[in-house]
Amino acid sequence: MRTYKNTSHKQKYRKPDKKNRIKLKMFFRDKNFLMGLAFFILGSIVSLVFMSTIDFYDLKFSKKSPTTQGKITDYKMTNSYSNDKVVIKYYYDYTVNGKEYKGESCTTGKLSGEVDISYLENSPEISRIKGSTRGDFSPIVLLFTLMFPIIGIVTMRTSYRKLKVIKEIKSRNTIFR
């Protein structure tokens, strides 16, 4: 370890191990590793962006979820599209066991007036218009966007294994000397 004398406080400086520097150089020269890294980083960013618009409660609803009648009070066009149709967010009021609730749902169809509302039996404040979602997209979209970071991880792992094999061959003093 080196210590610098010109500083007011002693600062320790250690050079990175030569082996680790060589590993990093090997990784960043490998095109497959770089491609995997790009897939992982960009895919993770896209997945995080889509997570904010996904309805995870959609997984808790079933065909047997209780329903009631509700009335649409307002709607708003979103910036999202599904099958080339704009996703519309609807706001509605509904009543369960004499208590009034407000909710919002997203769908591509045009709705007005009275609609069927599905809600969770134990949490009636969590609802949706029957046949729609609470968010812009269903959880299936997240599965699709997570494919890209997974492809990136698999590609980087394959690249790492390839580099391990090359290192093993070099250590046996065979072809590369």
C-alpha positions in Angstrom: 0.0 0.0 0.0 1.2 3.5 -0.8 0.7 6.5 1.4 0.8 10.0 0.0 2.9 12.5 2.0 1.6 15.7 0.5 -1.9 15.4 1.8 -3.0 16.7 5.2 -4.6 13.4 6.0 -3.1 10.1 5.1 -4.9 8.6 2.3 -4.4 4.9 1.4 -4.3 4.0 -2.2 -4.4 0.5 -3.6 -4.1 -0.5 -7.2 -6.7 -2.9 -8.4 -5.5 -6.4 -8.8 -4.1 -7.2 -12.2 -6.3 -10.3 -12.5 -9.5 -8.3 -11.9 -8.4 -5.6 -14.5 -7.8 -8.4 -17.0 -11.2 -9.9 -16.3 -13.0 -6.6 -16.9 -11.0 -5.9 -20.1 -12.0 -9.4 -21.3 -15.7 -8.8 -20.5 -15.9 -5.4 -22.2 -14.2 -6.7 -25.3 -16.7 -9.5 -25.7 -19.5 -8.4 -28.0 -21.9 -10.9 -26.5 -21.3 -9.6 -23.0 -21.9 -6.0 -24.2 -25.1 -7.0 -26.0 -26.3 -8.8 -22.9 -25.5 -5.8 -20.7 -27.4 -3.5 -23.1 -30.4 -5.9 -23.1 -30.3 -6.0 -19.3 -30.1 -2.3 -18.7 -32.6 -1.1 -21.3 -35.0 -4.0 -20.6 -34.9 -3.1 -16.8 -35.6 0.6 -17.6 -38.6 -0.4 -19.8 -39.9 -2.8 -17.2 -39.7 -0.2 -14.5 -41.6 2.3 -16.6 -44.4 -0.2 -17.4 -44.7 -1.2 -13.8 -46.2 2.1 -12.9 -49.1 1.5 -15.3 -49.8 -2.2 -14.5 -52.8 -3.4 -12.5 -51.5 -6.0 -10.1 -54.9 -6.3 -8.4 -56.1 -7.8 -11.7 -54.6 -11.1 -10.5 -57.0 -11.1 -7.5 -60.2 -10.7 -9.5 -62.0 -13.8 -10.8 -65.2 -14.6 -12.6 -66.7 -15.3 -9.2 -65.9 -11.8 -7.8 -69.0 -10.1 -6.5 -70.6 -7.4 -8.7 -72.8 -4.4 -8.2 -74.1 -1.6 -10.4 -72.2 1.6 -10.8 -72.5 4.9 -12.6 -69.8 6.4 -14.7 -69.1 10.0 -13.6 -66.2 11.0 -15.8 -63.5 9.7 -18.2 -60.1 10.7 -19.5 -58.1 9.7 -22.6 -54.7 8.3 -21.6 -51.5 8.2 -23.7 -51.6 4.4 -23.8 -52.7 2.2 -26.7 -53.8 -1.4 -26.7 -54.4 -3.1 -30.1 -54.2 0.3 -31.9 -57.0 1.7 -29.7 -56.6 4.4 -27.1 -57.0 3.3 -23.5 -59.7 5.4 -21.7 -59.7 5.8 -17.9 -63.2 5.8 -16.5 -64.2 7.2 -13.1 -67.3 5.8 -11.4 -69.4 5.6 -8.2 -70.8 2.4 -6.7 -72.4 1.2 -3.5 -71.7 -2.0 -1.5 -73.7 -2.8 1.6 -75.0 0.7 1.8 -71.5 2.4 1.7 -70.6 4.5 -1.3 -67.2 4.1 -3.1 -65.4 5.7 -6.0 -63.3 3.8 -8.5 -61.4 4.0 -11.7 -60.9 1.5 -14.5 -59.2 1.5 -17.9 -60.5 0.0 -21.1 -60.5 0.6 -24.9 -64.2 0.5 -25.3 -66.6 3.5 -25.0 -68.9 3.3 -21.9 -71.5 5.5 -20.4 -74.3 5.4 -17.8 -74.7 2.3 -15.7 -72.0 -0.4 -15.7 -71.3 -3.7 -13.9 -68.6 -3.2 -11.2 -66.5 -6.1 -9.9 -65.0 -5.7 -6.4 -63.0 -7.8 -4.0 -65.2 -9.3 -1.3 -62.9 -8.5 1.6 -61.9 -5.1 0.2 -64.9 -3.5 -1.6 -62.9 -0.3 -2.2 -60.8 -2.2 -4.7 -62.9 -2.5 -7.8 -63.0 -2.3 -11.6 -65.6 -2.2 -14.4 -66.3 -5.7 -15.3 -64.1 -6.8 -18.2 -61.6 -4.0 -17.7 -58.4 -3.4 -15.7 -57.6 -0.9 -12.9 -54.4 0.2 -14.7 -53.5 0.9 -18.3 -52.1 -2.6 -18.8 -52.5 -6.1 -17.3 -49.7 -8.0 -15.6 -49.0 -10.0 -18.8 -47.3 -6.9 -20.2 -44.8 -7.0 -17.4 -44.0 -10.6 -18.2 -43.3 -9.5 -21.8 -41.1 -6.6 -20.8 -39.1 -8.8 -18.3 -38.1 -11.1 -21.1 -35.4 -8.5 -22.2 -33.5 -8.3 -18.9 -33.7 -12.1 -18.6 -32.2 -12.5 -22.1 -29.5 -10.0 -21.1 -28.6 -12.0 -17.9 -28.5 -15.3 -19.9 -26.3 -13.7 -22.5 -23.9 -12.3 -19.9 -23.8 -15.6 -18.1 -23.0 -17.5 -21.3 -20.3 -15.0 -22.1 -18.8 -15.4 -18.6 -18.8 -19.2 -18.9 -17.0 -18.8 -22.3 -14.4 -16.6 -20.7 -13.9 -19.2 -17.9 -13.3 -21.9 -20.4 -10.7 -19.7 -22.2 -9.0 -19.0 -18.9 -8.9 -22.7 -18.1 -7.4 -23.5 -21.5 -4.8 -20.8 -21.0 -3.9 -22.0 -17.5 -3.2 -25.5 -18.9 -0.5 -24.0 -21.2 -1.9 -25.5 -24.3 -2.7 -23.5 -27.5 -2.3 -19.9 -26.4 1.4 -20.0 -25.5 
